[in-house]
Amino acid sequence: MQKIINFISERTKFHVIGDYMKKKTVPQHKHTVWYYFGGITLFLFLIQVGTGILLLLYYRPSADGAFESVQFIVTRVQFGWLIRNVHSWSANLLILTLFIHMFSAFLMKAYRKPREITWVSGVFLLFISLGFGFSGYLLPWNELAFFATKVGTEIFGVIPVVGDWMVRFLRGGEEVTGATLTRFFGFHVAVLPGMITVLLFVHIFMVQIHGNTRPISLENDKNAMPFFPDFLLRDLLAWMIGLALLAFLAAIYPWDIGQKADPFLPAPAGIKPEWYFLFMFQTLKVIPAKILIFDGEVIGIFAFGLAGLFWILVPFLDKNASKGKRSPVFTAIGIIAILYIAIITLLSYTYFN
């Protein structure tokens, strides 16, 4: 056995990874718990990949066969209902843990020098994950998904100059049809996975180079724990907790497949997108139709675009954090963003129609 290990080690140099793992440490302080959400997000992503591959074995990406194939998976394939529920619930939990991971990194100023690339790659990972959610929502080809996608793609139409082109590009035509389903399927299983694989590699690689960030207030605290086995075992425990929650949700709260989409029926009343798009959707709804001479929706889309650009450029805008100083303005921006997203999302379920 030792000869085999030596043979592989000489040719792959995998012992270098082992040496690195032995030396790697993780900061230990009162905020260490937030470090685990990055690992949980990665774990849920791996579950998405595994269950997605299994679903691909039976799914048919066409208007005539998509809904029926989902029905077949749920009712006829052994444990098919469980795989689909795990895939659906893990997608939602992934977005949730990704938001938690991002905002915790923001409040700890984990974007400060020299971790700018780590932050930028992480923000783009969030955007791509939202793209996964948007494209995957249509694939069951049920009534709710059909009309939610129709409403969602119409929003892009208000963008000046390129709006009409973007709607046709996303839909594969003027309306949401089987061509839209095929196109979204291509995005979901080919284009977006390719993009996220590259970005995920960059993000993890940068984290390994620069390590985890301490909050600015604890910069001089040198207390740390070894990554292997101390932090790794704790991380695996967090994965097991996440898996237990996922199994509970998948078994007790199955994901409804609804009714097959019929383009000739009127849209159901009170149709809404998934929860992680609700704060944007509701904001666009409450903006007045006209603000001075401009369309309200155009201003809303423009504002969200600027917010996304600001979020990407935060490491280069927060000069205080880059110098190791407190930045109360950016901290306030992060807290306001968290409260706004949480409050609008909750109100969308409890108050807004």
C-alpha positions as CSV (number, residue, x, y, z in Angstrom):
1,M,0.0,0.0,0.0
2,Q,2.8,2.4,0.8
3,K,4.4,1.7,-2.5
4,I,1.2,2.6,-4.3
5,I,0.9,5.8,-2.3
6,N,4.5,6.7,-3.1
7,F,3.9,6.0,-6.8
8,I,0.8,8.2,-6.9
9,S,2.4,10.9,-4.8
10,E,5.5,11.2,-7.0
11,R,3.4,11.7,-10.1
12,T,0.5,13.8,-8.8
13,K,2.3,15.7,-6.0
14,F,-0.9,15.3,-4.0
15,H,1.2,15.3,-0.8
16,V,1.6,19.0,-1.3
17,I,-2.1,19.4,-0.6
18,G,-1.7,17.3,2.6
19,D,1.2,19.5,3.7
20,Y,-0.8,22.6,3.0
21,M,-3.8,21.3,5.0
22,K,-1.6,20.6,8.0
23,K,-0.4,24.2,8.0
24,K,-3.7,26.0,7.2
25,T,-5.5,27.6,10.1
26,V,-8.8,29.4,10.5
27,P,-9.3,32.5,12.7
28,Q,-11.1,31.7,15.9
29,H,-13.3,34.4,17.4
30,K,-16.9,35.2,18.3
31,H,-17.8,35.5,14.6
32,T,-16.2,32.2,13.5
33,V,-19.7,30.7,13.0
34,W,-20.2,32.7,9.8
35,Y,-17.3,30.9,8.2
36,Y,-19.3,27.7,8.0
37,F,-21.9,29.1,5.6
38,G,-19.4,29.1,2.7
39,G,-18.9,25.3,3.2
40,I,-22.7,24.7,3.5
41,T,-23.3,26.6,0.3
42,L,-20.7,24.4,-1.5
43,F,-22.3,21.3,0.0
44,L,-25.7,22.3,-1.3
45,F,-24.2,23.1,-4.7
46,L,-22.8,19.5,-4.9
47,I,-26.3,18.2,-4.0
48,Q,-27.7,20.3,-6.8
49,V,-25.2,18.7,-9.2
50,G,-25.9,15.2,-8.1
51,T,-29.7,15.4,-8.0
52,G,-29.8,17.4,-11.3
53,I,-27.9,14.7,-13.1
54,L,-30.3,12.1,-11.8
55,L,-33.3,14.2,-12.9
56,L,-31.7,14.6,-16.4
57,L,-32.0,10.8,-17.0
58,Y,-35.8,11.2,-17.2
59,Y,-36.6,14.8,-17.9
60,R,-37.7,15.8,-21.5
61,P,-37.2,19.5,-22.3
62,S,-40.2,20.2,-24.5
63,A,-43.6,21.8,-24.1
64,D,-45.2,18.4,-24.9
65,G,-43.1,16.3,-22.6
66,A,-41.7,18.4,-19.8
67,F,-44.7,18.3,-17.4
68,E,-45.4,14.7,-18.1
69,S,-41.8,13.7,-17.5
70,V,-41.8,15.4,-14.1
71,Q,-45.0,13.6,-13.3
72,F,-43.3,10.3,-14.3
73,I,-40.3,11.1,-12.1
74,V,-42.5,11.8,-9.1
75,T,-45.0,8.9,-9.5
76,R,-43.2,6.1,-11.3
77,V,-39.5,6.4,-10.8
78,Q,-38.3,4.8,-7.6
79,F,-37.4,7.5,-5.1
80,G,-38.0,10.0,-8.0
81,W,-40.2,12.2,-5.7
82,L,-37.4,12.4,-3.1
83,I,-34.8,13.3,-5.7
84,R,-37.0,16.1,-7.1
85,N,-37.9,17.4,-3.7
86,V,-34.3,17.4,-2.6
87,H,-33.3,19.2,-5.8
88,S,-36.0,21.9,-5.3
89,W,-35.4,22.5,-1.6
90,S,-31.6,22.5,-1.9
91,A,-31.9,25.1,-4.6
92,N,-33.8,27.4,-2.2
93,L,-31.5,26.7,0.8
94,L,-28.5,27.3,-1.4
95,I,-29.7,30.8,-2.3
96,L,-30.5,31.4,1.4
97,T,-27.0,30.3,2.6
98,L,-25.4,32.2,-0.2
99,F,-27.1,35.4,0.9
100,I,-26.0,34.8,4.5
101,H,-22.5,34.0,3.4
102,M,-22.3,37.2,1.3
103,F,-23.7,39.6,3.9
104,S,-21.6,38.1,6.7
105,A,-18.5,38.6,4.5
106,F,-19.7,42.2,3.7
107,L,-20.2,43.1,7.4
108,M,-16.8,41.6,8.3
109,K,-15.3,43.6,5.4
110,A,-13.9,40.4,3.9
111,Y,-13.6,42.2,0.6
112,R,-10.7,44.4,1.8
113,K,-7.2,44.2,0.3
114,P,-5.9,41.7,-0.9
115,R,-9.2,39.9,-1.2
116,E,-10.9,42.0,-3.9
117,I,-11.0,39.1,-6.4
118,T,-12.5,36.8,-3.9
119,W,-15.3,39.2,-3.3
120,V,-16.0,40.0,-7.0
121,S,-16.0,36.3,-7.9
122,G,-18.4,35.6,-5.0
123,V,-20.8,38.3,-6.2
124,F,-20.8,36.9,-9.7
125,L,-21.5,33.4,-8.2
126,L,-24.6,34.9,-6.5
127,F,-25.8,36.4,-9.8
128,I,-25.3,33.1,-11.6
129,S,-27.1,31.2,-8.8
130,L,-30.0,33.5,-9.2
131,G,-29.9,32.8,-13.0
132,F,-30.0,29.1,-12.1
133,G,-33.2,29.8,-10.0
134,F,-34.8,31.8,-12.8
135,S,-34.0,29.3,-15.5
136,G,-34.9,26.2,-13.5
137,Y,-38.2,27.6,-12.3
138,L,-39.7,27.1,-15.8
139,L,-38.5,23.6,-16.4
140,P,-41.5,21.7,-14.8
141,W,-43.7,23.6,-17.3
142,N,-46.5,24.1,-14.9
143,E,-49.0,26.9,-14.8
144,L,-47.3,29.0,-12.1
145,A,-43.8,28.6,-13.6
146,F,-45.1,29.6,-17.1
147,F,-46.8,32.8,-16.1
148,A,-44.0,33.8,-13.6
149,T,-41.5,33.4,-16.4
150,K,-43.7,35.5,-18.7
151,V,-43.9,38.3,-16.1
152,G,-40.2,37.9,-15.3
153,T,-39.0,38.2,-18.9
154,E,-41.4,41.1,-19.5
155,I,-39.4,43.2,-17.0
156,F,-36.4,43.1,-19.2
157,G,-38.5,44.7,-22.0
158,V,-38.6,48.1,-20.2
159,I,-34.8,48.5,-20.5
160,P,-34.1,51.2,-23.1
161,V,-32.6,50.3,-26.4
162,V,-31.8,46.6,-25.7
163,G,-35.0,45.7,-23.9
164,D,-36.9,44.2,-26.8
165,W,-33.9,42.3,-28.0
166,M,-33.3,40.8,-24.5
167,V,-36.9,39.6,-24.2
168,R,-36.6,37.9,-27.6
169,F,-33.3,36.4,-26.7
170,L,-34.5,35.0,-23.4
171,R,-37.8,33.7,-24.8
172,G,-36.5,32.5,-28.2
173,G,-39.2,34.5,-29.8
174,E,-41.9,37.0,-29.0
175,E,-43.8,34.9,-26.5
176,V,-43.0,32.2,-23.9
177,T,-43.3,28.9,-25.8
178,G,-41.6,25.6,-26.0
179,A,-38.6,27.4,-27.6
180,T,-38.3,29.3,-24.3
181,L,-38.3,26.1,-22.3
182,T,-35.6,24.6,-24.5
183,R,-33.5,27.7,-24.2
184,F,-33.9,27.9,-20.5
185,F,-33.0,24.2,-20.3
186,G,-29.8,24.9,-22.2
187,F,-28.9,27.8,-19.9
188,H,-29.7,25.6,-16.8
189,V,-27.7,22.5,-17.7
190,A,-24.9,23.8,-20.0
191,V,-24.2,27.6,-20.1
192,L,-24.6,28.4,-16.4
193,P,-22.9,25.3,-15.1
194,G,-19.9,26.1,-17.3
195,M,-19.7,29.6,-15.9
196,I,-20.2,28.7,-12.3
197,T,-17.5,25.9,-12.5
198,V,-14.9,28.4,-13.6
199,L,-15.9,31.1,-11.0
200,L,-16.2,28.5,-8.2
201,F,-12.6,27.3,-8.9
202,V,-11.4,31.0,-8.9
203,H,-13.3,31.7,-5.7
204,I,-12.1,28.7,-3.7
205,F,-8.6,29.1,-5.0
206,M,-8.5,32.7,-3.8
207,V,-9.9,31.7,-0.4
208,Q,-7.1,29.2,-0.1
209,I,-4.4,31.7,-1.0
210,H,-5.6,34.5,1.4
211,G,-7.5,32.5,4.0
212,N,-10.4,33.7,6.0
213,T,-10.7,37.3,7.1
214,R,-10.9,38.6,10.6
215,P,-13.2,41.5,11.3
216,I,-11.4,44.8,11.5
217,S,-12.0,45.1,15.2
218,L,-10.3,41.7,15.8
219,E,-7.4,42.2,13.3
220,N,-4.8,41.9,16.1
221,D,-6.4,38.8,17.6
222,K,-4.1,35.9,16.5
223,N,-6.2,33.1,18.0
224,A,-6.8,30.4,15.4
225,M,-7.6,26.7,15.0
226,P,-6.1,24.2,12.7
227,F,-8.1,23.6,9.5
228,F,-7.4,19.9,9.7
229,P,-8.9,18.3,11.6
230,D,-10.6,20.9,13.9
231,F,-12.3,23.2,11.5
232,L,-12.9,20.5,8.9
233,L,-14.8,18.3,11.4
234,R,-16.9,21.2,12.5
235,D,-17.6,22.0,8.8
236,L,-18.7,18.4,8.2
237,L,-21.0,18.6,11.2
238,A,-22.6,21.8,9.6
239,W,-23.0,19.8,6.4
240,M,-24.8,17.0,8.3
241,I,-27.1,19.5,10.0
242,G,-27.9,21.0,6.5
243,L,-28.5,17.5,5.1
244,A,-30.9,16.7,8.0
245,L,-32.8,19.9,7.4
246,L,-32.9,19.2,3.7
247,A,-34.2,15.6,4.3
248,F,-36.9,16.9,6.6
249,L,-38.1,19.5,4.2
250,A,-38.0,17.1,1.2
251,A,-40.0,14.4,3.1
252,I,-42.5,16.5,5.0
253,Y,-43.1,19.3,2.6
254,P,-43.0,17.9,-1.0
255,W,-42.7,20.3,-3.9
256,D,-46.1,20.6,-5.7
257,I,-45.9,20.0,-9.4
258,G,-49.1,22.0,-10.0
259,Q,-51.1,22.0,-13.3
260,K,-49.6,21.8,-16.8
261,A,-49.1,25.2,-18.4
262,D,-51.7,26.3,-20.8
263,P,-50.8,29.5,-22.7
264,F,-54.4,30.2,-23.6
265,L,-55.6,30.4,-20.0
266,P,-55.5,33.7,-18.1
267,A,-52.7,34.2,-15.5
268,P,-53.6,33.1,-12.0
269,A,-54.4,35.9,-9.6
270,G,-51.6,37.1,-7.3
271,I,-48.8,35.4,-9.2
272,K,-45.4,35.9,-7.8
273,P,-41.8,34.9,-8.5
274,E,-39.6,32.8,-6.1
275,W,-38.9,34.4,-2.7
276,Y,-35.4,35.6,-3.6
277,F,-36.8,37.8,-6.4
278,L,-39.7,39.1,-4.4
279,F,-38.1,42.2,-3.1
280,M,-37.2,43.3,-6.6
281,F,-40.6,42.3,-8.0
282,Q,-42.5,44.1,-5.2
283,T,-40.3,47.2,-5.5
284,L,-41.1,47.5,-9.2
285,K,-44.8,47.1,-8.5
286,V,-45.0,50.0,-6.0
287,I,-42.9,52.5,-8.0
288,P,-45.3,55.0,-9.6
289,A,-45.9,54.5,-13.3
290,K,-44.4,57.9,-14.1
291,I,-41.6,59.8,-12.2
292,L,-41.3,63.2,-13.8
293,I,-40.9,62.3,-17.5
294,F,-39.5,58.8,-17.0
295,D,-41.2,55.4,-16.7
296,G,-41.2,54.2,-13.1
297,E,-40.2,50.6,-14.1
298,V,-37.2,51.9,-16.1
299,I,-36.0,53.9,-13.1
300,G,-36.5,50.8,-10.9
301,I,-34.5,48.5,-13.3
302,F,-31.8,51.2,-13.6
303,A,-31.6,51.5,-9.8
304,F,-31.2,47.7,-9.3
305,G,-28.5,47.7,-12.0
306,L,-26.6,50.5,-10.2
307,A,-27.0,48.6,-6.9
308,G,-25.6,45.4,-8.5
309,L,-22.6,47.4,-10.0
310,F,-22.0,49.0,-6.6
311,W,-22.0,45.6,-4.9
312,I,-19.4,44.4,-7.3
313,L,-17.2,47.4,-6.8
314,V,-17.4,47.6,-3.0
315,P,-13.8,46.6,-2.4
316,F,-12.6,49.5,-4.6
317,L,-15.0,52.0,-3.1
318,D,-14.5,51.3,0.6
319,K,-11.2,53.1,1.1
320,N,-11.3,52.9,4.9
321,A,-11.6,49.1,4.9
322,S,-8.7,48.7,2.5
323,K,-6.6,50.7,5.0
324,G,-7.7,48.5,7.9
325,K,-10.0,51.2,9.4
326,R,-13.7,50.9,10.3
327,S,-16.2,52.0,7.6
328,P,-19.5,52.8,9.3
329,V,-21.1,54.0,6.1
330,F,-20.6,50.7,4.3
331,T,-21.7,48.8,7.4
332,A,-24.9,50.9,7.5
333,I,-25.5,50.2,3.8
334,G,-25.2,46.4,4.4
335,I,-27.6,46.5,7.4
336,I,-30.1,48.6,5.4
337,A,-29.9,46.1,2.5
338,I,-30.5,43.1,4.7
339,L,-33.5,44.8,6.4
340,Y,-35.0,46.0,3.1
341,I,-34.8,42.5,1.5
342,A,-36.1,40.8,4.6
343,I,-39.0,43.2,5.3
344,I,-40.2,43.5,1.7
345,T,-40.0,39.7,1.2
346,L,-42.1,39.1,4.4
347,L,-44.6,41.8,3.5
348,S,-45.0,40.3,0.0
349,Y,-46.3,37.1,1.6
350,T,-48.3,38.7,4.4
351,Y,-49.6,42.1,3.2
352,F,-49.0,42.8,-0.5
353,N,-51.2,41.1,-3.1
